Amino acid sequence: MTSSSSSSTTTAPASARPRPANLAADKLPLAGLLALAMAAFITVLTEAMPAGLLPQMSADLRVSESLIGQLVTLYAIGSMITAIPLTATTQSWRRKPLLMTAIVGFVIVNTVTAVSTSYPLTLAARFFAGVFAGVVWALIAGYAARMAPAHLQGRAIAVTMAGIPIALSLGIPAATFLGASVGWRLSFGIMSAMTLILIVWAIAKVPDFPGQKSDSRLSIAGVFMLPGVRSVLFVTLAFVLAHNILYTYIAPFLAPIGMADKVGAILLIFGVSALASIWVTGALIDRRLRTLVLASIVLFALAAATLGVWGHNPAMVYAGVAAWGLAYGGVPTLFQTASAKNAGDAADVAQAMIVTVWNLAIAGGGIVGGVLLDTIGVESFPWALLVLLAPTLAVAWLARRKGFPAVASL
């Protein structure tokens, strides 16, 4: 595929690709989309579970809690370094066999994690879990768009992305409670059982689509140079980096104001607000994508300013966190939708770039937040967020023709 701005010859956009013949023009295939949402839920839960099970895993595997923490890091590294090359390599594969391979991979790696008594083996399983996650994340947004009518593609992606805030707000606390009650190994075993259910569900309800023909595929560099793609990647990197500085170190941020015992309540408020954001995003994204992106950035900046100016007031902290959740909940959907629309037939490779940038931002949030924590202190976090969000807003605002344009121009 070539961009219409650089060539008069183009392939059909994602919205024009073949779909199942029985797809109603005004309805979403909810059963298939919810299967994709469950895949997103399992992916996020698999990534974050060790963070909630540090003491149990540390004692059982006989390594320090900091080394157990690296199970999350290695997962992110697996996604970050393999998503783009794997997606580019498998562009010609039919989509459903590729998706099912990644889902089956989760059964294997979570089962290995559940039974492993070796820390190196567990590390290896976590790395490959990240690899499979990179494939899933690169596929599902474009997959959802191809399953839906053209005028409902954004809403379809919103349905699949709902698995993220549900995992963050409900799944991870539930997994932590379950791990404390019945053991961390059974928790990972339950994840494998859930994934087996997903396999049956996906086989029955998720349609198949062809891959791209070799003569219509763009190189990785070609996809990167498509108009709008770089703007989306920059906004994703800066926004998610800002988010992870605060999210990763929310406990030490709350400690100086006497709210160290309120971390669970704070994260619950964040998660519920994020769920509300997903609902709003799903309702409006097909008509107001640009407005939603700009509003999310501005709302996150206002939340950061609130925490910076009134961070000593618990009531204002709760208000700021609620605004932060509203700002963040819809952005995975917004950024992946914008990426898919700008990339057209190269959507899967563009999504792999989003996966890479997202995981880079997660790792960067941990590093930058740690440096700020050790040098200036937690009071610097809100202002660091504003420093990042200012160019984020500027780039999103300037990307009015490509990147985050009005729906009419997409």
C-alpha positions as CSV (number, residue, x, y, z in Angstrom):
1,M,0.0,0.0,0.0
2,T,1.1,3.5,-0.7
3,S,-0.1,6.7,0.8
4,S,-2.5,8.8,-1.3
5,S,-0.4,11.8,-0.6
6,S,2.6,10.3,-2.2
7,S,1.1,8.2,-5.0
8,S,-2.0,8.0,-7.1
9,T,-2.2,4.2,-6.6
10,T,-3.5,2.9,-3.3
11,T,-4.8,-0.3,-2.0
12,A,-8.2,-0.5,-0.3
13,P,-8.2,1.0,3.2
14,A,-8.9,-1.1,6.2
15,S,-12.5,-0.1,6.2
16,A,-12.9,-1.5,2.6
17,R,-11.4,-4.9,3.3
18,P,-13.6,-8.0,2.9
19,R,-15.8,-8.8,5.9
20,P,-18.1,-11.7,6.7
21,A,-21.0,-11.6,4.3
22,N,-23.6,-11.8,7.1
23,L,-22.3,-8.7,8.9
24,A,-25.1,-6.3,9.5
25,A,-24.4,-2.8,8.3
26,D,-25.5,-1.2,11.6
27,K,-24.5,-3.7,14.2
28,L,-21.3,-4.8,15.9
29,P,-20.3,-8.5,16.1
30,L,-20.2,-8.3,19.9
31,A,-19.5,-12.0,20.5
32,G,-16.3,-11.8,18.4
33,L,-15.3,-8.4,19.7
34,L,-15.7,-9.5,23.4
35,A,-13.5,-12.5,22.6
36,L,-10.8,-10.0,21.6
37,A,-11.5,-8.0,24.8
38,M,-11.0,-11.1,26.8
39,A,-7.6,-11.6,25.0
40,A,-6.7,-8.1,26.0
41,F,-7.8,-8.8,29.6
42,I,-5.7,-11.9,29.8
43,T,-2.7,-10.1,28.3
44,V,-2.8,-7.3,30.8
45,L,-3.4,-9.6,33.7
46,T,-0.6,-11.9,32.7
47,E,1.8,-8.9,32.5
48,A,0.9,-7.4,35.9
49,M,0.2,-10.4,38.1
50,P,3.7,-10.8,39.5
51,A,3.6,-7.3,40.9
52,G,0.7,-8.3,43.1
53,L,2.2,-11.6,44.1
54,L,5.8,-10.5,44.9
55,P,6.1,-11.9,48.5
56,Q,4.6,-15.3,47.6
57,M,6.7,-15.8,44.4
58,S,9.8,-14.5,46.1
59,A,9.5,-17.0,49.0
60,D,8.6,-19.9,46.7
61,L,11.3,-19.3,44.0
62,R,13.9,-18.3,46.7
63,V,14.9,-15.0,45.1
64,S,14.5,-11.4,46.2
65,E,11.3,-9.4,45.6
66,S,13.3,-7.1,43.3
67,L,14.2,-10.1,41.1
68,I,10.6,-11.2,41.0
69,G,9.9,-7.6,39.8
70,Q,12.0,-8.3,36.8
71,L,9.4,-10.8,35.7
72,V,7.3,-7.8,34.7
73,T,10.3,-6.1,33.1
74,L,11.3,-9.1,31.0
75,Y,7.7,-9.4,29.8
76,A,7.8,-5.8,28.6
77,I,11.1,-6.4,26.9
78,G,9.8,-9.4,25.1
79,S,7.0,-7.3,23.6
80,M,9.1,-4.3,22.9
81,I,11.9,-6.0,20.9
82,T,9.8,-8.6,19.0
83,A,6.5,-6.9,18.2
84,I,7.6,-5.0,15.1
85,P,9.9,-7.7,13.5
86,L,7.3,-10.5,14.2
87,T,4.4,-8.5,12.9
88,A,6.4,-7.5,9.7
89,T,7.4,-11.1,9.2
90,T,3.9,-12.5,9.5
91,Q,2.0,-9.9,7.4
92,S,1.2,-12.5,4.8
93,W,-0.2,-15.0,7.3
94,R,-4.0,-15.4,7.6
95,R,-5.1,-13.4,10.7
96,K,-7.0,-16.1,12.7
97,P,-4.2,-18.7,12.7
98,L,-1.8,-16.1,13.9
99,L,-4.1,-14.8,16.6
100,M,-4.8,-18.4,17.8
101,T,-1.1,-19.2,17.9
102,A,-0.5,-16.3,20.2
103,I,-3.4,-17.2,22.5
104,V,-2.3,-20.8,22.7
105,G,1.2,-19.4,23.6
106,F,-0.4,-17.8,26.7
107,V,-1.7,-21.2,27.8
108,I,1.8,-22.7,27.5
109,V,3.8,-19.9,29.2
110,N,1.3,-19.4,32.1
111,T,1.2,-23.1,32.7
112,V,5.0,-23.3,32.7
113,T,5.0,-20.3,35.2
114,A,2.5,-22.1,37.4
115,V,4.6,-25.3,37.7
116,S,8.2,-23.9,37.4
117,T,10.5,-24.2,40.5
118,S,13.3,-22.5,38.6
119,Y,13.7,-18.8,38.5
120,P,15.6,-18.8,35.1
121,L,12.8,-21.0,33.6
122,T,10.2,-18.6,34.9
123,L,12.1,-15.7,33.4
124,A,12.2,-17.5,30.0
125,A,8.4,-18.1,30.2
126,R,7.8,-14.5,31.0
127,F,9.9,-13.3,28.1
128,F,7.9,-15.5,25.7
129,A,4.7,-14.3,27.3
130,G,5.8,-10.8,26.3
131,V,6.5,-12.0,22.8
132,F,3.0,-13.5,22.5
133,A,1.5,-10.3,24.0
134,G,3.2,-8.2,21.3
135,V,1.6,-10.3,18.6
136,V,-1.9,-10.0,20.3
137,W,-1.6,-6.2,20.7
138,A,-0.4,-5.7,17.1
139,L,-3.4,-7.7,15.9
140,I,-6.5,-6.8,17.9
141,A,-7.2,-3.2,17.0
142,G,-6.9,-3.8,13.2
143,Y,-8.8,-7.1,13.7
144,A,-11.7,-5.3,15.4
145,A,-11.8,-2.7,12.7
146,R,-12.0,-5.3,10.0
147,M,-14.9,-7.1,11.8
148,A,-17.0,-3.9,12.1
149,P,-18.9,-1.7,9.7
150,A,-16.9,1.3,8.6
151,H,-18.9,3.8,10.6
152,L,-18.5,1.8,13.8
153,Q,-14.8,0.9,13.6
154,G,-13.8,3.1,16.5
155,R,-16.5,1.7,18.7
156,A,-15.4,-1.8,17.8
157,I,-11.9,-1.0,18.9
158,A,-13.3,0.5,22.1
159,V,-15.0,-2.8,22.9
160,T,-11.8,-4.7,22.5
161,M,-9.8,-2.2,24.6
162,A,-12.3,-2.5,27.5
163,G,-10.3,-5.5,28.6
164,I,-7.5,-3.2,29.7
165,P,-9.2,-1.0,32.4
166,I,-11.2,-4.1,33.6
167,A,-8.0,-6.0,34.1
168,L,-6.4,-3.0,35.9
169,S,-9.3,-2.1,38.1
170,L,-10.8,-5.5,38.9
171,G,-8.6,-8.3,37.5
172,I,-5.3,-7.4,39.2
173,P,-6.8,-6.8,42.7
174,A,-8.8,-10.1,42.3
175,A,-5.7,-12.0,41.3
176,T,-3.7,-10.5,44.2
177,F,-6.5,-11.6,46.6
178,L,-6.6,-15.0,45.0
179,G,-2.8,-15.4,45.2
180,A,-2.9,-14.6,48.9
181,S,-5.8,-17.1,49.5
182,V,-4.9,-20.1,47.4
183,G,-1.3,-19.5,46.2
184,W,0.3,-17.8,43.3
185,R,0.7,-21.0,41.3
186,L,-3.0,-21.7,41.2
187,S,-3.5,-18.1,40.2
188,F,-1.4,-18.7,37.0
189,G,-3.2,-22.0,36.5
190,I,-6.5,-20.3,36.5
191,M,-5.2,-17.9,33.9
192,S,-4.4,-20.9,31.7
193,A,-7.9,-22.3,32.2
194,M,-9.4,-18.9,31.3
195,T,-7.3,-18.9,28.1
196,L,-8.5,-22.4,27.2
197,I,-12.1,-21.0,27.4
198,L,-11.0,-18.1,25.2
199,I,-9.6,-20.5,22.6
200,V,-13.0,-22.2,22.2
201,W,-14.7,-18.8,22.2
202,A,-12.4,-17.4,19.5
203,I,-12.6,-20.5,17.3
204,A,-16.4,-20.2,17.3
205,K,-16.9,-16.4,17.1
206,V,-13.8,-14.7,15.6
207,P,-13.7,-14.7,11.8
208,D,-10.6,-15.2,9.7
209,F,-9.1,-12.6,7.3
210,P,-6.3,-12.9,4.8
211,G,-2.9,-11.4,5.3
212,Q,-1.4,-8.9,2.9
213,K,0.0,-9.9,-0.4
214,S,3.7,-9.4,-0.8
215,D,3.3,-6.8,-3.6
216,S,1.1,-4.6,-1.4
217,R,3.2,-4.6,1.8
218,L,5.2,-1.6,3.0
219,S,8.5,-1.9,4.7
220,I,8.7,-1.0,8.4
221,A,10.4,2.2,7.4
222,G,7.7,2.9,4.9
223,V,5.0,2.5,7.5
224,F,6.9,4.8,9.8
225,M,7.0,7.5,7.1
226,L,3.3,7.4,6.4
227,P,1.7,10.8,7.1
228,G,0.3,10.9,10.6
229,V,2.0,7.8,12.0
230,R,4.9,9.6,13.6
231,S,2.6,12.1,15.3
232,V,0.5,9.3,16.8
233,L,3.7,7.5,18.0
234,F,5.1,10.6,19.7
235,V,1.8,11.4,21.5
236,T,1.6,7.8,22.6
237,L,5.1,7.8,24.0
238,A,4.9,11.1,25.8
239,F,1.4,10.5,27.3
240,V,2.1,7.0,28.4
241,L,5.5,8.0,29.8
242,A,3.8,10.7,31.9
243,H,1.1,8.2,33.1
244,N,3.6,5.6,34.2
245,I,5.8,8.0,36.1
246,L,2.9,8.6,38.5
247,Y,1.2,5.1,38.2
248,T,4.4,3.2,39.0
249,Y,5.2,5.3,42.0
250,I,1.7,6.1,43.3
251,A,2.5,4.5,46.7
252,P,5.5,6.8,47.5
253,F,3.6,9.8,46.1
254,L,0.8,9.2,48.6
255,A,3.0,8.5,51.6
256,P,4.1,12.0,52.5
257,I,0.5,13.2,52.9
258,G,-0.5,10.3,55.1
259,M,-2.4,8.3,52.4
260,A,0.0,5.3,52.2
261,D,-2.8,3.0,53.4
262,K,-5.2,4.4,50.7
263,V,-3.3,3.0,47.7
264,G,-6.0,0.4,47.0
265,A,-8.8,3.0,47.2
266,I,-6.9,5.4,45.0
267,L,-6.3,2.7,42.3
268,L,-10.0,1.6,42.5
269,I,-11.1,5.2,41.9
270,F,-8.6,5.4,39.0
271,G,-9.9,2.1,37.6
272,V,-13.6,3.1,37.8
273,S,-12.9,6.4,36.2
274,A,-11.0,4.6,33.4
275,L,-14.0,2.4,32.8
276,A,-16.3,5.4,32.5
277,S,-13.8,6.9,30.1
278,I,-13.9,3.7,27.9
279,W,-17.7,4.1,27.8
280,V,-17.5,7.7,26.7
281,T,-14.8,6.9,24.2
282,G,-16.9,4.1,22.7
283,A,-19.9,6.3,22.3
284,L,-18.1,9.2,20.6
285,I,-14.9,8.0,19.0
286,D,-16.3,7.5,15.5
287,R,-17.4,11.1,15.4
288,R,-15.0,12.9,17.8
289,L,-11.7,11.2,17.8
290,R,-9.6,14.4,17.6
291,T,-11.7,16.1,20.3
292,L,-11.4,13.1,22.6
293,V,-7.6,13.0,22.2
294,L,-7.2,16.7,22.9
295,A,-9.6,16.5,25.8
296,S,-7.7,13.6,27.3
297,I,-4.4,15.4,27.2
298,V,-5.9,18.6,28.7
299,L,-7.7,16.7,31.4
300,F,-4.5,14.8,32.4
301,A,-2.7,18.1,32.6
302,L,-5.4,19.5,34.8
303,A,-5.2,16.4,37.0
304,A,-1.4,16.8,37.3
305,A,-1.8,20.5,38.2
306,T,-4.4,19.6,40.8
307,L,-2.0,17.1,42.4
308,G,0.8,19.6,42.2
309,V,-1.0,22.5,43.8
310,W,-3.4,20.8,46.2
311,G,-1.6,17.5,46.6
312,H,-1.6,17.9,50.4
313,N,-5.4,17.8,50.5
314,P,-6.8,14.2,50.4
315,A,-10.1,15.4,48.9
316,M,-8.3,17.1,46.0
317,V,-6.1,14.0,45.6
318,Y,-9.1,11.9,45.1
319,A,-10.5,14.4,42.6
320,G,-7.2,14.6,40.7
321,V,-7.0,10.8,40.5
322,A,-10.6,10.6,39.2
323,A,-9.8,13.1,36.5
324,W,-6.6,11.2,35.7
325,G,-8.5,8.0,35.2
326,L,-11.0,9.7,32.9
327,A,-8.1,11.1,30.9
328,Y,-6.3,7.8,30.6
329,G,-9.0,5.1,30.2
330,G,-9.8,5.9,26.6
331,V,-6.4,6.6,25.3
332,P,-5.4,3.0,24.3
333,T,-8.5,3.0,22.1
334,L,-7.9,6.5,20.8
335,F,-4.2,6.0,19.9
336,Q,-4.7,2.6,18.4
337,T,-7.7,3.8,16.3
338,A,-5.7,6.8,15.1
339,S,-2.8,4.6,14.2
340,A,-5.0,2.1,12.3
341,K,-6.8,4.8,10.4
342,N,-3.5,6.6,9.4
343,A,-1.8,3.3,8.4
344,G,-4.6,1.8,6.4
345,D,-3.6,-1.7,5.1
346,A,-0.4,-1.4,7.1
347,A,-2.4,-1.2,10.4
348,D,-0.9,-4.3,11.9
349,V,2.7,-3.0,11.5
350,A,1.7,0.4,12.8
351,Q,0.0,-1.3,15.8
352,A,3.3,-3.2,16.5
353,M,5.0,0.2,16.6
354,I,2.4,1.4,19.2
355,V,3.2,-1.8,21.2
356,T,6.9,-1.0,21.1
357,V,6.5,2.6,22.0
358,W,4.0,1.8,24.8
359,N,6.4,-0.7,26.4
360,L,9.2,1.7,26.0
361,A,7.1,4.3,27.9
362,I,6.4,1.8,30.6
363,A,10.0,1.1,31.1
364,G,10.9,4.8,30.8
365,G,8.3,5.7,33.4
366,G,9.9,3.4,35.9
367,I,13.4,4.8,35.2
368,V,12.4,8.5,35.0
369,G,10.2,8.2,38.1
370,G,12.9,6.4,40.0
371,V,15.4,9.1,39.2
372,L,13.0,11.9,40.2
373,L,12.1,10.0,43.4
374,D,15.8,9.6,44.4
375,T,16.9,13.2,43.5
376,I,14.1,15.8,43.7
377,G,11.4,13.8,45.5
378,V,7.7,12.9,44.8
379,E,6.7,16.5,44.8
380,S,8.3,16.8,41.4
381,F,6.0,14.2,39.8
382,P,3.1,16.5,38.8
383,W,5.4,19.1,37.3
384,A,7.3,16.4,35.3
385,L,4.0,15.3,33.9
386,L,3.2,18.8,32.8
387,V,6.6,19.1,31.1
388,L,5.8,16.0,29.1
389,L,2.1,16.9,28.4
390,A,2.9,20.3,27.0
391,P,4.6,19.0,23.8
392,T,2.1,16.1,23.7
393,L,-0.7,18.6,23.4
394,A,1.2,20.7,20.8
395,V,1.9,17.7,18.5
396,A,-1.7,16.5,18.8
397,W,-3.0,20.0,18.0
398,L,-0.8,20.4,15.0
399,A,-1.6,17.0,13.7
400,R,-5.0,18.3,12.4
401,R,-4.6,17.0,8.9
402,K,-2.9,13.7,9.5
403,G,-2.5,11.9,12.8
404,F,-5.6,13.2,14.7
405,P,-7.7,14.8,12.1
406,A,-11.5,15.4,12.2
407,V,-13.4,12.2,11.3
408,A,-14.5,13.7,8.0
409,S,-10.9,13.6,6.7
410,L,-10.2,10.1,7.8
